[in-house]
Amino acid sequence: MRDLLAELPAVPGSEPIGDGAMVLRAAARPMADALVAAVDQIRAAAPFRHLITPGGRRMSVAMTNCGPFGWVSSHTGYRYQGTDPDSGARWPAMPTVFRDLAGQAAADAGYPGFQPDACLINLYEPGARLTLHQDRDERDLDSPIVSVSLGLPAVFLFGGLRRTDRPRRIRLEHGDVVVWGGPSRLAFHGVEALADGSHPLTGRSRINLTFRRAG
């Protein structure tokens, strides 16, 4: 397997965290106000909700989506679909500022031409966490994942291709962007329980934008 870390561009503020994976420190901070304003518009049309896993567990992280496809979970399984199961309406369109940020971050991390068709928006409040998992419901596993952190800091867990691989603990601050693909595309990852606090832009919460190529 070729070493993609050696091929990643030297982007100011970049921090390789795995083979084909990188943190772009503060990359989203210049447009953070516009990103949060866009989230407010999206949540007005498709409110945040706590999804239920196929096993019947209520997720602690609240979620919604924008773009042609949205990720949902229920007792029937995990899947992408073009409509909001709560309203039956199409998901809100993906804002241009979202697409531009995701495409630029992917290019900066060595994945040019990324065109996401799904953005999963996660809302973390104190105590919310995301257990280790793989993003493998997408049809296109050749495109990277782009994950944007806004608001309160969080500890991101980035592991290997097996659930038993010990993950790295990476502190993510407001505006940090994580990109992973290639050999790390199916890496297990998660988020530790969010510590309490307050952020000037998001209050007692963290917003995470996760861009994917689902179709």
C-alpha positions as CSV (number, residue, x, y, z in Angstrom):
1,M,0.0,0.0,0.0
2,R,1.5,3.3,-1.0
3,D,2.0,5.9,1.7
4,L,-0.5,8.7,1.0
5,L,0.8,10.7,4.0
6,A,4.0,11.4,2.1
7,E,2.0,12.7,-0.8
8,L,-0.3,15.1,1.1
9,P,0.4,18.7,0.3
10,A,2.0,21.0,2.9
11,V,-1.0,23.1,3.8
12,P,-0.4,25.7,6.5
13,G,-1.9,24.4,9.7
14,S,-2.3,20.9,8.4
15,E,-1.8,17.9,10.7
16,P,-1.6,14.3,9.2
17,I,-3.4,11.9,11.5
18,G,-3.3,8.7,9.5
19,D,-2.6,7.2,6.1
20,G,-4.7,9.5,3.8
21,A,-6.1,11.5,6.8
22,M,-5.5,15.0,7.8
23,V,-6.8,17.8,10.2
24,L,-6.9,21.2,8.6
25,R,-6.7,23.5,11.6
26,A,-9.1,26.5,11.7
27,A,-9.8,26.0,7.9
28,A,-13.5,26.8,8.4
29,R,-13.1,29.6,10.9
30,P,-13.3,32.5,8.3
31,M,-16.7,31.4,7.1
32,A,-18.1,30.1,10.5
33,D,-20.8,32.8,10.8
34,A,-22.1,31.9,7.4
35,L,-22.0,28.2,8.1
36,V,-24.0,28.5,11.3
37,A,-26.5,30.9,9.7
38,A,-27.0,28.3,7.0
39,V,-27.5,25.6,9.6
40,D,-30.2,27.7,11.2
41,Q,-32.1,27.9,7.9
42,I,-31.7,24.2,7.3
43,R,-33.0,23.3,10.8
44,A,-36.1,25.5,10.3
45,A,-37.1,23.3,7.3
46,A,-35.8,20.0,8.6
47,P,-35.5,20.1,12.4
48,F,-32.9,18.2,14.4
49,R,-34.1,14.9,15.8
50,H,-32.6,12.0,17.8
51,L,-32.6,9.0,15.5
52,I,-33.2,5.4,16.7
53,T,-30.7,2.7,15.9
54,P,-31.8,-0.6,14.4
55,G,-31.2,-2.0,17.9
56,G,-33.7,0.4,19.4
57,R,-31.2,2.8,21.0
58,R,-31.9,6.5,21.0
59,M,-28.8,8.4,19.7
60,S,-27.5,11.1,22.0
61,V,-26.5,13.3,19.1
62,A,-29.3,15.2,17.3
63,M,-29.2,15.1,13.5
64,T,-30.6,16.5,10.3
65,N,-29.4,16.7,6.7
66,C,-29.1,18.8,3.6
67,G,-28.4,18.0,0.0
68,P,-29.8,15.4,-2.5
69,F,-29.4,12.6,0.0
70,G,-29.8,12.4,3.8
71,W,-28.6,9.7,6.2
72,V,-31.3,8.2,8.5
73,S,-31.6,5.4,10.9
74,S,-34.6,3.4,12.2
75,H,-35.5,-0.1,13.3
76,T,-35.2,-1.1,9.7
77,G,-31.6,-0.1,9.4
78,Y,-29.2,2.7,8.3
79,R,-29.7,4.2,4.9
80,Y,-29.6,7.3,2.6
81,Q,-32.8,8.6,1.1
82,G,-33.8,11.8,-0.7
83,T,-36.7,12.7,1.6
84,D,-37.1,13.6,5.3
85,P,-38.9,10.7,6.9
86,D,-40.6,13.0,9.3
87,S,-42.1,15.4,6.8
88,G,-41.9,13.5,3.5
89,A,-40.3,16.6,1.9
90,R,-37.0,16.7,0.1
91,W,-34.1,17.6,2.2
92,P,-33.1,21.3,2.1
93,A,-30.6,22.1,-0.7
94,M,-26.9,22.1,0.2
95,P,-25.8,25.8,0.6
96,T,-23.1,27.0,-1.7
97,V,-20.8,27.8,1.2
98,F,-21.0,24.2,2.3
99,R,-20.1,22.8,-1.1
100,D,-17.2,25.3,-1.5
101,L,-15.8,24.5,1.9
102,A,-16.0,20.8,1.4
103,G,-14.5,20.8,-2.0
104,Q,-11.6,23.1,-1.0
105,A,-10.8,21.1,2.2
106,A,-10.8,17.9,0.3
107,A,-8.4,19.3,-2.3
108,D,-6.1,20.7,0.4
109,A,-6.0,17.2,1.9
110,G,-5.1,15.6,-1.5
111,Y,-8.5,14.7,-2.8
112,P,-9.3,17.1,-5.7
113,G,-12.7,17.1,-7.4
114,F,-14.8,16.2,-4.4
115,Q,-18.5,16.9,-5.0
116,P,-20.6,16.0,-1.9
117,D,-24.2,15.0,-2.4
118,A,-25.0,14.6,1.3
119,C,-24.3,16.6,4.4
120,L,-25.2,15.1,7.7
121,I,-25.5,17.8,10.4
122,N,-24.9,16.7,14.0
123,L,-25.8,18.8,17.0
124,Y,-23.9,17.9,20.2
125,E,-25.0,19.1,23.6
126,P,-23.1,18.4,26.8
127,G,-22.8,14.6,27.4
128,A,-23.6,13.7,23.8
129,R,-21.2,11.3,22.2
130,L,-20.7,9.2,19.1
131,T,-19.4,5.6,19.5
132,L,-16.7,4.2,17.2
133,H,-18.2,3.3,13.8
134,Q,-17.3,3.2,10.1
135,D,-19.0,5.4,7.4
136,R,-19.8,2.6,5.0
137,D,-23.4,3.2,3.9
138,E,-22.3,5.3,0.9
139,R,-22.2,3.7,-2.6
140,D,-19.1,5.7,-3.4
141,L,-16.2,4.7,-1.1
142,D,-13.6,6.2,-3.3
143,S,-14.5,9.8,-2.2
144,P,-13.3,11.1,1.1
145,I,-15.2,12.2,4.2
146,V,-15.0,15.9,5.1
147,S,-15.9,16.7,8.7
148,V,-16.2,20.3,10.0
149,S,-16.3,21.3,13.7
150,L,-18.1,24.4,14.9
151,G,-18.6,25.7,18.4
152,L,-17.5,23.8,21.5
153,P,-14.3,21.8,21.3
154,A,-14.5,18.0,21.2
155,V,-12.2,15.0,21.4
156,F,-12.3,13.1,18.1
157,L,-11.4,9.4,18.1
158,F,-9.7,8.2,15.0
159,G,-8.8,4.5,14.8
160,G,-7.9,1.8,12.3
161,L,-9.8,-0.5,10.0
162,R,-10.7,-2.8,13.0
163,R,-12.9,-1.8,15.9
164,T,-10.3,-3.2,18.2
165,D,-7.6,-0.9,16.9
166,R,-6.8,1.7,19.6
167,P,-7.9,5.1,18.3
168,R,-6.0,8.4,18.5
169,R,-7.5,11.1,20.7
170,I,-7.5,14.4,18.7
171,R,-8.8,17.6,20.2
172,L,-10.8,19.5,17.6
173,E,-11.5,23.3,18.0
174,H,-13.9,25.6,16.4
175,G,-13.3,25.7,12.7
176,D,-11.1,22.6,12.4
177,V,-11.8,20.3,9.4
178,V,-10.9,16.6,9.3
179,V,-10.6,14.9,5.9
180,W,-10.0,11.1,5.5
181,G,-10.1,8.8,2.5
182,G,-8.0,6.3,0.6
183,P,-6.5,3.7,3.0
184,S,-8.3,5.4,5.9
185,R,-11.7,5.8,4.2
186,L,-13.2,3.0,6.4
187,A,-11.3,3.9,9.6
188,F,-13.4,3.6,12.8
189,H,-14.0,6.9,14.4
190,G,-16.1,8.6,17.0
191,V,-16.4,11.5,19.4
192,E,-16.0,11.4,23.2
193,A,-18.8,12.8,25.4
194,L,-19.0,16.6,24.9
195,A,-17.8,18.6,27.9
196,D,-20.0,21.4,29.1
197,G,-19.1,24.9,28.1
198,S,-20.3,27.9,26.1
199,H,-19.2,29.2,22.7
200,P,-20.0,32.7,21.4
201,L,-21.4,31.4,18.1
202,T,-23.2,28.1,19.1
203,G,-23.8,28.5,22.9
204,R,-23.7,25.2,24.9
205,S,-23.3,23.1,21.8
206,R,-21.1,21.8,19.0
207,I,-22.2,21.5,15.4
208,N,-20.6,19.0,13.1
209,L,-21.0,19.0,9.3
210,T,-20.1,15.8,7.7
211,F,-19.9,15.8,3.9
212,R,-20.1,12.6,1.9
213,R,-20.6,11.3,-1.7
214,A,-23.5,8.9,-1.1
215,G,-24.8,8.2,-4.6
